[in-house]
Amino acid sequence: MTWFERCGYLRRYDPERRAREGQGYKKGFEVRFVLESKAALPVLRRLLTAAELRPGKPFRKHRRIVQPVYGAKTVEWFESRLPKGREGAKRGFGAAGQRLIRRRPAARERPIA
């Protein structure tokens, strides 16, 4: 959970949009971990496997590495462990697990003034 609180977020699909667009709308349930380096990837994958979660194929997004974990049960698992109420808001998460506070870009990505 420490890794999730530091660098993760939840994605869900919109059932109304799925009903409207059918299978053309592909988004599903997903937990994403955004990592600064490739060195952290094997550690995170081992932790996910130890928690009996099945990590998906990692991919690059800008200068970061994203490790997805798919499935509605996975999203529920993380949601149930997030702090609720004021404690959750203090850590940067809303009632439904959405991230309220954006992560700061890495030092090399920050614009030079």
C-alpha positions as CSV (number, residue, x, y, z in Angstrom):
1,M,0.0,0.0,0.0
2,T,2.9,2.3,0.6
3,W,3.9,2.0,-3.1
4,F,0.3,2.6,-4.1
5,E,0.0,5.7,-1.9
6,R,3.2,7.1,-3.3
7,C,2.8,6.4,-7.0
8,G,-0.5,4.7,-7.8
9,Y,-3.9,5.5,-9.0
10,L,-7.2,3.7,-10.0
11,R,-9.0,3.6,-13.3
12,R,-12.6,2.4,-13.8
13,Y,-14.8,2.2,-16.8
14,D,-18.0,4.2,-17.2
15,P,-21.0,1.8,-17.5
16,E,-23.2,4.4,-19.2
17,R,-20.6,5.0,-21.9
18,R,-20.1,1.2,-22.4
19,A,-23.9,0.8,-22.9
20,R,-23.8,3.7,-25.4
21,E,-20.7,2.7,-27.4
22,G,-20.6,-1.0,-26.9
23,Q,-17.2,-2.8,-27.3
24,G,-15.8,0.3,-29.0
25,Y,-15.2,1.6,-25.5
26,K,-12.4,-0.6,-24.2
27,K,-11.6,0.9,-20.8
28,G,-11.9,-1.5,-17.8
29,F,-10.8,-1.8,-14.2
30,E,-7.1,-1.1,-13.6
31,V,-4.7,-0.1,-10.9
32,R,-1.6,1.7,-12.2
33,F,1.8,2.2,-10.5
34,V,3.9,5.0,-12.0
35,L,7.6,4.4,-11.4
36,E,10.6,6.7,-11.8
37,S,13.1,4.0,-12.8
38,K,13.4,0.5,-14.2
39,A,15.2,-0.6,-11.1
40,A,12.0,-0.3,-9.0
41,L,10.0,-2.5,-11.4
42,P,11.2,-6.0,-10.3
43,V,10.7,-5.1,-6.6
44,L,7.1,-3.9,-7.2
45,R,6.3,-7.0,-9.4
46,R,7.6,-9.3,-6.6
47,L,5.4,-7.4,-4.0
48,L,2.3,-7.7,-6.2
49,T,2.9,-11.4,-6.8
50,A,3.4,-11.9,-3.0
51,A,0.0,-10.2,-2.5
52,E,-1.5,-12.7,-5.0
53,L,-2.1,-10.1,-7.6
54,R,-1.1,-10.6,-11.2
55,P,0.8,-7.7,-12.7
56,G,0.3,-6.9,-16.4
57,K,2.9,-5.9,-19.0
58,P,4.7,-2.7,-18.0
59,F,4.9,0.2,-20.5
60,R,6.6,3.5,-20.8
61,K,4.6,6.7,-20.4
62,H,6.7,9.8,-21.1
63,R,9.9,9.3,-19.0
64,R,8.3,6.9,-16.5
65,I,7.4,3.3,-16.3
66,V,3.8,2.2,-15.7
67,Q,3.0,-1.1,-14.1
68,P,-0.7,-2.0,-14.6
69,V,-2.7,-4.6,-12.6
70,Y,-6.1,-5.4,-14.2
71,G,-9.4,-6.5,-12.8
72,A,-12.4,-5.3,-10.8
73,K,-11.4,-7.4,-7.8
74,T,-8.0,-5.8,-7.8
75,V,-9.5,-2.3,-7.8
76,E,-11.8,-3.3,-5.0
77,W,-8.8,-4.8,-3.0
78,F,-6.9,-1.5,-3.2
79,E,-10.0,0.6,-2.5
80,S,-10.8,-1.4,0.6
81,R,-7.4,-0.7,2.0
82,L,-7.3,3.0,1.3
83,P,-7.8,5.2,4.3
84,K,-11.3,6.8,4.4
85,G,-12.5,10.3,5.3
86,R,-10.0,12.9,6.5
87,E,-7.1,10.6,6.7
88,G,-7.6,9.6,3.1
89,A,-7.9,13.2,2.0
90,K,-4.7,14.0,4.0
91,R,-2.9,11.3,2.0
92,G,-4.3,12.6,-1.3
93,F,-7.2,10.3,-2.0
94,G,-10.9,11.0,-2.4
95,A,-13.8,8.8,-1.2
96,A,-13.8,6.6,-4.3
97,G,-10.0,6.2,-4.4
98,Q,-9.3,8.9,-7.0
99,R,-6.1,10.8,-6.5
100,L,-6.8,14.4,-5.3
101,I,-3.2,15.6,-5.3
102,R,-1.1,15.4,-8.4
103,R,2.3,13.8,-8.2
104,R,5.2,16.2,-8.8
105,P,7.3,15.5,-11.8
106,A,10.8,14.1,-11.3
107,A,13.6,16.6,-11.0
108,R,14.8,16.1,-14.6
109,E,11.3,16.7,-15.9
110,R,10.6,20.0,-14.1
111,P,10.9,23.0,-16.4
112,I,14.0,25.1,-15.8
113,A,13.0,28.7,-14.8
